[in-house]
Amino acid sequence: MDEQAPGVAQNVSRETFGGDQTMRIPFSAFGRPDAPDQGAHVVAPPMSVNEELAPSHDPDNPVARRAAPLAPEPIQTTPRNVTLPHPAHTRIFVVANQKGGVGKTTTAVNLAVALAQGDLRVLVIDLDPQGNASTALGVEHRLGARGSYEVLLQSDTIADDVVTSSEDPRVQVLPATLDLAGAEIELVSQVAREKRLDKALRRYLQDHPVDYVLIDCPPALGLLTINALVAANEILLPIQCEYYALEGVTQLVRTIELIKSDLNDSLALSTVLLTMFDSRTKLSSQVADEVRAHFANQTLDTVIPRSVRISEAPSYGQTVLTYDPSSVGSKTYRAAASEIAWRGAANQ
């Protein structure tokens, strides 16, 4: 979406968040000179993942770095292999957003490796039948391989099927295969169908100390995602810095409230991460400001930019942190992991 989008959307408002504190976004108000200042936060330099856009906007290109305008604010970065604080108890995150294409899986795998590079032990549970998280972490997930399907619907334990990632030996992965596509239907008739992952995960953590668990969900609010929400104690919500990414958050918030009241009262939306930020467009900044206004305490300062390197890495079976450790994408994901770890340490 280009910079004309706010003008096109004038006089339009959308209800984006549920509950008693429903927020409406008046797009005609975007860009007003009297708009309230949301405070300083970290943004990335101009960039794009789209090949058709001018290469001069790609900060990973040395020629482009000389030609591109300076970023309005510095990028928050964290050096490689800096030790991060260990949490007092295992932090179990579900990375969820019912809208696809918001960087959910990309966020899960890159944060997992970034935390591991900070000398933390990480378990990634892939609950998406597409198995994209497994691919990015270099784990085999061909049809017939054992993984999360067998844990949910057969007698396997997580320890039976977990695999060490080729990205970092401190990352363990429970892979997903296409077998998982039928799990939604098969789970309907199961006893305690919403708690099957929770039971398996608690059993695994008794004998396998882990600092962080990251559960990657499919882009839907079905039984797989509900299993993840029941097993987790924290939600990490990636939000793409585009208008349509705000839609769907209403339903997710409502689902969270239902899970909290009926199945998991310890669940909390603790972390919001802005992804695919393009500082060339006003819309990215405006959406970011609206998210920060509604999720003031949960939104990380670090913003993940659009980057060619982030998009390329999965095709090589890698995360961006190993594919191009010096890229802007790598630096910002390390910064996000550091922020999550230190925030957790401060709240212990």
Buried (B, 14 or more C-beta within 10 A) or exposed (E): BEEEBBEEBEEEEBEBBBEEEEBEBBBEEBBEEEEEEBEEBBBBBBBBBEEEBEEBBBBBBEEBEEEBEEBEBEBBBBEBEEEBBBBEEBBBBBBBBBBEEBBBBBBBBBBBBBBBBBBBBBBBBBBBBBBBBBBBBBBBBEEEBBBBBBBBBEEBEBBBBBBBBBBBEBBBBBBBBBBBBEBBEBBEEBEEBBBBBBBBBEEBBEEBEBBBBBBBBBBBBBBBBBBBBBBBBBBBBBBBBBBEBBEBBBEBBBBBEEBBEEBBEEBBBBBBBBBBBBBBBBBBBBBBBBBBEBBEEBBBBBBBBBBBBBBBBBEEBBBBBBBBBEBBBBBBBBBBBBBBBEBBEEEE
